[in-house]
Amino acid sequence: MKVLIVYGTVEGQTRKIARFMENVLQEDGHQVIIANAVEEPPEPDDFDAVFVGSSVHIQKYNTLIRDYVQENIDTLNGKPSVFFSVSMAMASSIEEEHNEVEQIAKDFLKKTQWNPKKVWHMAGALKYTQYNYFKKLIMRSIAKKEGGSVDTSQDHEYTDWPKVKEQVLSFINNIKEHK
């Protein structure tokens, strides 16, 4: 099966997740093309399945991802597709945080008129070592409120890798079964 993965990232965790998905799919025997939204990704026409992912920052998804979806809406709605949303809110134990991110995704999909077969919400990472002083303080304050790590001397990853692998393989196997 030929799979396209397009992602938008700010701090790199969405790229890392997309690369992980690429490896899972390749190990399962699929041909995968992966593209960062800033590098003019290919149109989805020639692919059997499309995965599109973006991180949430300031309650919004990457504008290049929004543009990509809108430019390719008919094709995306006509084939098996997944939207994977990456945010620190999904690492929170606060249910309202999860609900807020789910609503941001619903609003994004409604605005773009995209109807992916699946929407996956994934926890991101705190990249303290990459933040400037001000952002480090803000992210530490948020992490403290939500029960995350406040150790700013290192990065902290919250992505559930076994779950990502299970979702990807389950989705692809479901497509194969219905072909």
C-alpha positions, 0 to 999 in steps of 0.5 A: 500500500502507498501511504502519504504522511504530511505533518506540521511541527513547531518543536519537532515532536510531530515530526518525530511521531510522523517518522515513527509512523513511517518506520512502522508502516515500512516495517509492515511492507508499505511504501511511505512518502513523508513530507513536512508541510513547509516543503510543499508536500505532494498531492494525495491523489496517488496514495492509498491512505493519507495521514496528516498531523499537526501540533496544537500551539496557542489553540490552533493547528499549523496554518500550512496544514490547514492550507494543505487540507483545504487545497486537497479536500476532495481527495482527502475526503475520498480516501482513507485518511487520518488526522493526528493531533499532537498536544501537551494537553493530552498528557494532562490528567485534567479532563477539561484539557482533553475536551478543549483539544478535542474541540479544537480538532472538531472546529478545525475539521468543520472549518476545513470540511475534512472528514477523516476516517480517524482522529488521533489525539497524542501527547507531545513533549516538553522540550525544555532544553530548546526553549528560551528562558521566557518560554521555559518559565511559561511551560514549567508553570503550565506543566506544574498546573497539569501535573507534568515534569518541572525539571527544566534541565532535560526534555520530557516525552509523553507520546505513547509509542506503543499506542501510536504503533497499534493505531497505525497498524490497525488503521492500515489493516482495516483498509486492507480488509476492505479492499 
